[in-house]
Amino acid sequence: MMASADTPDRSEQIVIASTCEDAQRVIGRILDELRRAGWHQDDIFAVHLALEESLSNAIKHGNRGDPRKKVTISYRLYPHKIDLQVADEGQGFDPAAVPDPTLPENLNSTSGRGLCLIRGFMDRVGFQERGRVIWMERYRHHGISGGAAAEGCPTKNGSRPAC
């Protein structure tokens, strides 16, 4: 039986160590859920990129690569959207202070590219607990690619996440 529009088909909270291996396992698990639910490849790509960037930021910047610190990933999969949340145990940061990588003076800097990509590929993004928690929402676009991030966020100087 299919869930109603405001009832998630699937909801889960996963706690992992701050390692790229654990992050990749969680990403694979969530993307498999989207595939089983019949999501279009463009939407799956957008969620993949946002998850990879947010987990990489939580592990590298939030928890400073300390495998003893945990990252908590929560998601709710609805028929029409997915809500995601990634939380780390770090000191937090001010998302408004992250430089805009699309400005001419920042084009050679790698700082801010991950957040730019997340904001470009997700429909809604917000932060809580002084930046320790990022929440993201992606609606099913059924083949309409987010695309804006690819145009608005240059990918020079190693902008791919480490994980």
C-alpha positions in Angstrom: 0.0 0.0 0.0 1.3 3.4 -1.0 1.7 6.1 1.7 -0.3 9.3 1.5 1.5 12.5 0.4 2.2 13.6 4.0 3.1 10.1 5.3 6.7 8.9 4.6 7.0 5.5 2.8 10.3 5.1 4.7 11.9 6.9 7.6 15.2 6.0 9.2 18.0 7.4 11.4 21.5 6.1 10.9 24.5 6.8 13.1 28.0 6.2 11.7 31.6 6.8 12.6 33.3 9.7 10.9 34.8 7.7 8.1 34.4 7.9 4.3 33.7 4.1 4.2 30.7 4.5 6.5 29.5 7.5 4.6 29.6 5.7 1.3 27.6 2.8 2.7 24.8 5.2 3.9 24.8 7.0 0.6 24.4 3.6 -1.2 21.6 2.6 1.1 19.6 5.8 0.6 20.1 5.8 -3.1 18.9 2.2 -3.3 15.7 3.3 -1.5 15.2 6.0 -4.2 15.7 3.5 -7.0 13.3 1.0 -5.4 10.7 3.9 -5.2 11.1 4.5 -8.9 12.8 7.9 -8.7 14.3 9.3 -11.9 18.1 9.2 -12.3 18.3 13.0 -12.4 16.7 13.2 -9.0 18.9 10.4 -7.6 22.0 12.2 -8.9 20.9 15.4 -7.1 20.4 13.5 -3.8 23.7 11.6 -4.2 25.7 14.8 -4.7 24.0 16.6 -1.7 24.5 13.6 0.5 28.1 13.2 -0.5 28.9 16.8 0.0 27.1 17.1 3.4 28.6 13.9 4.8 32.1 15.0 3.6 31.7 18.4 5.3 30.4 16.7 8.5 33.4 14.3 8.6 36.2 16.6 7.4 35.1 20.0 8.8 32.6 19.2 11.6 34.2 16.2 13.2 37.8 17.0 11.9 38.2 13.4 10.7 38.0 12.0 14.2 36.5 8.4 13.7 35.4 8.4 17.4 33.0 11.2 16.6 29.6 10.3 15.1 27.6 11.6 12.2 23.8 11.1 12.3 21.9 10.9 9.1 18.1 11.0 9.1 15.8 10.7 6.1 12.1 10.5 5.4 11.2 9.3 1.9 7.7 10.4 0.8 6.0 9.5 -2.6 6.9 13.1 -3.8 10.0 14.1 -1.9 12.9 13.1 0.4 13.9 15.0 3.5 17.5 14.5 4.7 19.3 15.7 7.8 23.1 15.3 8.5 24.4 16.2 12.0 27.9 16.1 13.3 29.5 16.6 16.7 31.8 19.5 15.8 31.9 23.1 16.9 29.6 24.3 14.2 30.0 27.2 11.8 28.2 30.2 10.4 26.8 29.2 7.0 26.3 32.9 6.1 30.1 33.5 6.5 31.0 30.8 3.9 32.3 32.7 0.8 30.3 32.5 -2.4 32.5 30.5 -4.8 30.9 32.1 -7.8 32.2 35.5 -7.1 35.3 36.5 -9.1 37.5 37.0 -6.1 36.7 33.4 -4.9 37.0 31.4 -8.2 40.4 30.0 -7.2 39.3 29.1 -3.7 37.8 25.7 -2.9 35.9 27.0 0.1 32.2 27.1 -0.2 31.8 24.9 -3.3 30.1 22.0 -1.5 27.4 24.2 0.1 26.9 25.9 -3.3 26.3 22.5 -4.9 24.0 21.4 -2.2 21.9 24.5 -2.5 21.8 24.2 -6.2 20.7 20.6 -6.4 18.3 20.5 -3.4 14.9 22.4 -3.3 15.3 23.6 0.3 18.3 23.7 2.6 18.7 25.0 6.1 20.9 24.8 9.1 20.4 24.3 12.9 22.5 24.1 16.0 25.1 26.7 14.9 25.6 24.8 11.6 26.1 21.4 13.1 22.9 20.2 11.4 22.1 20.6 7.8 18.6 19.7 6.5 17.8 19.3 2.9 14.7 18.6 0.9 14.4 17.4 -2.7 11.1 17.0 -4.6 10.7 14.4 -7.4 11.2 16.4 -10.6 10.7 13.3 -12.8 13.5 14.0 -15.2 13.8 17.8 -14.8 17.4 18.2 -13.7 18.4 20.7 -11.0 21.0 22.0 -13.4 21.4 25.4 -11.8 24.3 24.3 -9.6 26.3 23.0 -12.5 26.0 26.4 -14.2 26.4 28.5 -11.0 29.2 26.7 -9.2 32.5 26.4 -10.9 34.3 23.1 -10.2 38.0 24.3 -10.5 40.7 23.3 -8.0 39.5 20.0 -6.6 35.9 20.8 -5.6 35.0 17.0 -5.5 34.5 15.8 -1.9 37.1 13.6 -0.4 34.5 10.9 0.4 
